[in-house]
Amino acid sequence: MKKTDELFQIAQTAIYNYSGDIDVLNSALGMLFTGHYYGWRFLYIVHLKQHKGTKSPIGFVYS
């Protein structure tokens, strides 16, 4: 139960302190809870498939 409380505290802090595009906040919170449920490996695979063949803002090309 403590882990869930920590997760909600992180989400609540992010919501209170964020000032920007609501879509970015929505994505970040969605990834937070999805990563908690499925684990980081799932997020890694989804993220790589989503960006395959594209170039990141820092110049990294996903292959």
N, CA, C and O of each residue as an XYZ file, in Angstrom:
252
protein
N       0.812     -1.196      0.000
C       0.000      0.000      0.000
C       0.860      1.266      0.000
O       0.467      2.284     -0.569
N       2.025      1.203      0.634
C       2.887      2.382      0.709
C       3.342      2.820     -0.680
O       3.435      4.015     -0.959
N       3.625      1.855     -1.549
C       4.083      2.167     -2.901
C       3.009      2.946     -3.671
O       3.326      3.890     -4.395
N       1.760      2.556     -3.516
C       0.656      3.244     -4.187
C       0.513      4.670     -3.664
O       0.280      5.597     -4.440
N       0.649      4.845     -2.362
C       0.574      6.184     -1.779
C       1.682      7.087     -2.310
O       1.454      8.265     -2.583
N       2.888      6.528     -2.455
C       4.013      7.289     -3.006
C       3.729      7.691     -4.455
O       4.040      8.807     -4.870
N       3.144      6.782     -5.207
C       2.825      7.043     -6.607
C       1.812      8.184     -6.729
O       1.973      9.075     -7.563
N       0.786      8.153     -5.910
C      -0.206      9.221     -5.935
C       0.378     10.547     -5.469
O      -0.011     11.605     -5.965
N       1.307     10.499     -4.520
C       1.962     11.720     -4.054
C       2.801     12.333     -5.176
O       2.798     13.552     -5.354
N       3.513     11.505     -5.928
C       4.293     11.988     -7.072
C       3.377     12.631     -8.105
O       3.668     13.713     -8.616
N       2.265     11.957     -8.409
C       1.313     12.483     -9.397
C       0.713     13.801     -8.927
O       0.592     14.748     -9.705
N       0.341     13.859     -7.660
C      -0.267     15.072     -7.127
C       0.720     16.238     -7.147
O       0.344     17.357     -7.494
N       1.954     15.995     -6.787
C       2.990     17.032     -6.828
C       3.209     17.519     -8.254
O       3.349     18.719     -8.490
N       3.238     16.590     -9.202
C       3.423     16.965    -10.605
C       2.275     17.829    -11.103
O       2.498     18.806    -11.817
N       1.063     17.481    -10.736
C      -0.111     18.246    -11.165
C      -0.090     19.653    -10.581
O      -0.360     20.622    -11.290
N       0.227     19.771     -9.303
C       0.238     21.083     -8.648
C       1.345     21.995     -9.175
O       1.159     23.209     -9.267
N       2.501     21.410     -9.523
C       3.670     22.216     -9.892
C       3.840     22.416    -11.392
O       4.681     23.212    -11.809
N       3.074     21.725    -12.200
C       3.268     21.794    -13.652
C       2.568     23.013    -14.243
O       1.423     23.322    -13.913
N       3.286     23.688    -15.117
C       2.674     24.775    -15.889
C       3.137     24.624    -17.325
O       4.281     24.933    -17.660
N       2.251     24.155    -18.150
C       2.595     23.918    -19.543
C       1.436     23.254    -20.257
O       0.282     23.349    -19.838
N       1.767     22.585    -21.337
C       0.771     21.918    -22.172
C       0.146     20.744    -21.422
O       0.861     19.877    -20.920
N      -1.160     20.716    -21.345
C      -1.867     19.668    -20.601
C      -1.649     18.294    -21.226
O      -1.682     17.292    -20.513
N      -1.430     18.220    -22.525
C      -1.186     16.936    -23.183
C       0.119     16.304    -22.709
O       0.207     15.084    -22.571
N       1.121     17.127    -22.462
C       2.403     16.623    -21.966
C       2.232     16.059    -20.552
O       2.748     14.986    -20.239
N       1.517     16.777    -19.718
C       1.245     16.294    -18.358
C       0.442     15.002    -18.404
O       0.725     14.070    -17.651
N      -0.541     14.937    -19.268
C      -1.358     13.739    -19.419
C      -0.503     12.537    -19.823
O      -0.658     11.449    -19.269
N       0.387     12.731    -20.775
C       1.268     11.650    -21.212
C       2.200     11.199    -20.093
O       2.401     10.002    -19.884
N       2.763     12.162    -19.380
C       3.692     11.830    -18.302
C       2.993     11.041    -17.191
O       3.533     10.047    -16.704
N       1.813     11.472    -16.796
C       1.090     10.755    -15.750
C       0.643      9.374    -16.230
O       0.665      8.409    -15.466
N       0.242      9.288    -17.480
C      -0.130      7.989    -18.042
C       1.033      7.018    -18.042
O       0.868      5.843    -17.716
N       2.218      7.511    -18.409
C       3.409      6.663    -18.404
C       3.819      6.284    -16.984
O       4.307      5.178    -16.750
N       3.623      7.195    -16.042
C       3.933      6.902    -14.643
C       3.126      5.708    -14.146
O       3.681      4.771    -13.573
N       1.813      5.746    -14.369
C       0.962      4.668    -13.887
C       1.106      3.394    -14.721
O       1.048      2.291    -14.178
N       1.292      3.536    -16.022
C       1.507      2.366    -16.872
C       2.806      1.676    -16.509
O       2.866      0.450    -16.426
N       3.854      2.475    -16.291
C       5.143      1.907    -15.901
C       5.070      1.219    -14.555
O       5.718      0.194    -14.344
N       4.295      1.765    -13.650
C       4.128      1.138    -12.338
C       3.435     -0.217    -12.478
O       3.795     -1.175    -11.794
N       2.458     -0.293    -13.349
C       1.685     -1.526    -13.509
C       2.437     -2.594    -14.308
O       2.509     -3.751    -13.896
N       3.003     -2.189    -15.467
C       3.635     -3.149    -16.366
C       5.149     -3.255    -16.190
O       5.739     -4.282    -16.526
N       5.773     -2.217    -15.673
C       7.226     -2.234    -15.505
C       7.925     -1.446    -16.600
O       7.340     -1.118    -17.632
N       9.195     -1.152    -16.344
C       9.962     -0.313    -17.265
C      10.224     -0.995    -18.595
O      10.335     -0.312    -19.613
N      10.326     -2.314    -18.623
C      10.625     -3.012    -19.890
C       9.495     -2.797    -20.907
O       9.749     -2.600    -22.095
N       8.277     -2.836    -20.436
C       7.131     -2.594    -21.310
C       7.196     -1.191    -21.905
O       6.997     -1.017    -23.107
N       7.472     -0.195    -21.075
C       7.571      1.184    -21.564
C       8.707      1.338    -22.561
O       8.580      2.062    -23.549
N       9.817      0.660    -22.304
C      10.963      0.715    -23.205
C      10.594      0.172    -24.585
O      10.912      0.784    -25.604
N       9.929     -0.966    -24.610
C       9.542     -1.575    -25.887
C       8.537     -0.697    -26.630
O       8.682     -0.477    -27.833
N       7.536     -0.202    -25.936
C       6.530      0.656    -26.561
C       7.166      1.926    -27.099
O       6.852      2.362    -28.206
N       8.050      2.514    -26.326
C       8.693      3.765    -26.742
C       9.565      3.550    -27.973
O       9.545      4.380    -28.881
N      10.320      2.474    -28.029
C      11.180      2.220    -29.186
C      10.359      1.949    -30.444
O      10.706      2.438    -31.519
N       9.286      1.184    -30.331
C       8.450      0.900    -31.497
C       7.775      2.167    -32.002
O       7.607      2.348    -33.208
N       7.395      3.026    -31.097
C       6.698      4.252    -31.461
C       7.617      5.214    -32.209
O       7.155      5.953    -33.079
N       8.897      5.216    -31.887
C       9.824      6.184    -32.455
C      10.814      5.567    -33.433
O      11.804      6.207    -33.787
N      10.571      4.354    -33.871
C      11.501      3.676    -34.773
C      11.653      4.454    -36.080
O      10.666      4.780    -36.741
N      12.894      4.744    -36.439
C      13.182      5.453    -37.664
C      13.098      6.962    -37.553
O      13.260      7.662    -38.553
N      12.850      7.480    -36.358
C      12.772      8.929    -36.177
C      14.014      9.426    -35.451
O      14.790      8.649    -34.895
N      14.176     10.726    -35.472
C      15.336     11.340    -34.840
C      14.873     12.129    -33.610
O      13.901     12.882    -33.668
N      15.583     11.941    -32.511
C      15.214     12.629    -31.289
C      15.729     14.068    -31.325
O      16.584     14.395    -32.148
N      15.222     14.927    -30.444
C      15.688     16.319    -30.398
C      17.178     16.475    -30.117
O      17.766     17.496    -30.475
N      17.800     15.478    -29.482
C      19.231     15.587    -29.195
C      20.098     14.936    -30.266
O      21.319     14.869    -30.125
N      19.471     14.461    -31.327
C      20.221     13.926    -32.459
C      20.326     12.424    -32.527
O      20.903     11.899    -33.479
N      19.787     11.705    -31.548
C      19.827     10.261    -31.551
C      18.808      9.709    -32.542
O      17.646     10.115    -32.527
N      19.234      8.787    -33.402
C      18.323      8.180    -34.371
C      17.919      6.811    -33.849
O      18.773      5.954    -33.619
N      16.631      6.604    -33.662
C      16.130      5.310    -33.224
C      16.176      4.357    -34.408
O      15.718      4.688    -35.502
N      16.731      3.172    -34.181
C      16.821      2.206    -35.289
C      16.019      0.962    -35.015
O      15.988      0.052    -35.844
